[in-house]
Each structure stands twice: as C-alpha cells, then as structure tokens.
Amino acid sequence: MLALLLLACSESKIPPGSQHFSVKVEADSGGYTETFEYYVSFDATSATLFIDESAFARGTLSGCELTYQSVVFGQSRADGDVKWQLYGQASIESAEGDPCVDGEDDWSGTEYAEIVASDDESIEIGTEYNMLTTGKYLGDTE
C-alpha cells in the first residue's frame, strides 16, 4: 500500500510534452528578482501554465505571443490578508526554434500583479506591480 501511495505522489501533474522554461521575474522598479520553473502545456491555441506541480494560469497562444491570467492568490501578512491576480504576456520561442525573441532569450515579456482584495490598509485594491520576464527554453517534459 505504501508503494502505491509513493508512486501516486511521484507522478507529475504536468502533462507530457509541456514546454519547460526557466523564467526570471524582475520588478521593473527594482528590489524583487526571482527565477521560476514555468511549464506550458498547449492544446491547440489554449495554454495552461504550471509552476512546480501546480497549474497557476490559463492563456492563449497566437503565433509566438502567449497571454495568460492566473487564479486569484491569497497571502497572509502581518497587517492583513491580501489577494492578487497575475496577468502576463510573453513572446516565446517554440520547441522548433522559431525566431520569436530577439537575442539569446527564449521567453521575453511582462507580468503585472493586481491587488483584488486587501485587509492591509497600506495596500489599496487596484494597485499594480509591474515585472519584466526573461527566460530560457529547457526542453519538453516526457
């Protein structure tokens, strides 16, 4: 029984054939930089984006342009809970190597997080945090 549970836990929730990118996210005003492993699964022009094993956004692909919108995320803070939603767009190079992004990157875009609810008086609803994204294609999942 334990072996079945371990096997079930080890199976990836990311669909086979998903494109894997290492994406660096930087606040355009400085102060925040983090790198994430994005996995993008396509069904025709529809896309699902994953970070780790969790789907976090849905989007569409038109040519080389990917647009996406996340679910609403909640964050508990000392001064009150905050909920936000992420919106993004990126030019991405396909697995076939189509030249969609200038330079050496395979992912180039922007994201912004919009505050949709806030109990923290210092963060107003509607506040947006803008970020730049760049990344490298690392291959497809099996």
N, C-alpha and C positions, 0 to 999 in steps of 0.2 A: 504494500500500500504506500509506504514512504517513497519508494522508487517512482510510482506513478505521480505522486504529488510533486516530486522534484523534477520529473520530466515535464509536467504541465507548466511549472514555473519557469523552466528554461526555454520554452518555445517563445519565439519572438512574436509580438503583436504587429510588427512592421511587415507589410506584405512583401513577398519575394519580388524582385525586380524594381524595388524602390530605389530612387537615386539618393545617394548619400553625399552630403556636403558638410564641410567644416565651415561654419559661418561666424565671423567676428562681428559683434554688435557694439557700436560705439555711440555714445550720446554726442549729438552734434555740437553741444556746448561744453564738452569735455567732462571729465570726472567719472564716467562709467564706461568700462570696457569688459566684455565677457565673450567667450567663444562657446558656441553650442554645436552639437552634432544634430543637423537637420536631416530628416529622411523625407523624401517627397514621393508619394505614390500617385500615379496617374491612372485615370480611367477616362480615355478619350481626352477631352479638354478639362475635365474636373480633376482637382488635386486635393489630397489630404496630406498635411504636414505633421510630422512627428518630431518630438524631442525625446530622446531616450526611447522608452516604450509607449509613450503617451501621445495620442493624437491631440494636437493643440490648435489647429486651424484648418479651415477649408478654403479652397480657392479655385481659380480657373487659370488655364494656360491659353494664351493667344500668341502663336508664333513662339518667340523667345521670352515673352512677358508673362510673368506669374504674378497674379494679385491674390491676396489672401486676407482672411479675417479670423481672429481667434475666438474661442469661447470667452466668457467673462471669468476672470480670475479674481479671487479674493486674497487679501493679505492682512493679517492682524498686525497692528502696530501699537506702540505704547500709547499714542494719542488717539487711537480709534481705528476701526477697520476701514479698509479702502478696497474698492472693486474697480478693475480696469479691463479694457479690451484692447487688443493689439490689431493694428491694420498694417499691411505691408504690400510692397510691390518690389519685384526684382527682375532684372534681366538675367537669365540663366543659360548656360551652355548645355546642350543636350549631351547625352552619352555618345552620340555620333560625332561630337566635337564641332558642331556648327558654330561659326564665329559670331556669337551674340554679345559678347562682353569685351570691351577694349582692354588691352593689357594682359597680364598673366592670370587675373582672377577668372573664375567660372561663375561667380554669383556677384551681382552688384545691384544694390537697391537701397530702399529706405523703409523704415518702420516707424510708426508712432503709437504710443500707448495713450489712450484717452481714459481719464477718470470718469467712471459712470455712476459711482456712489462713494460717499466719503463721510465717515464719522469724525475724521481728523479735521479740525477747524482750519488748519494751515494748508489744506489741500482742497481746492474748490472742484466741484463737479464740472466737467468740461475741460479741465486742464489737460494739455497735451505735452508729451515728452517725445521729442524727435530724435531718431537714431539713424545712423548710416550702417549698412551691412555690406560686407565683402566676404567672399569665400572661395573655397576650392572644392571641386568635384572629386570624391574619393572612390567612386565606383558604385555598382549596383549591388543590392542585397541579394542573397541566394535564397 
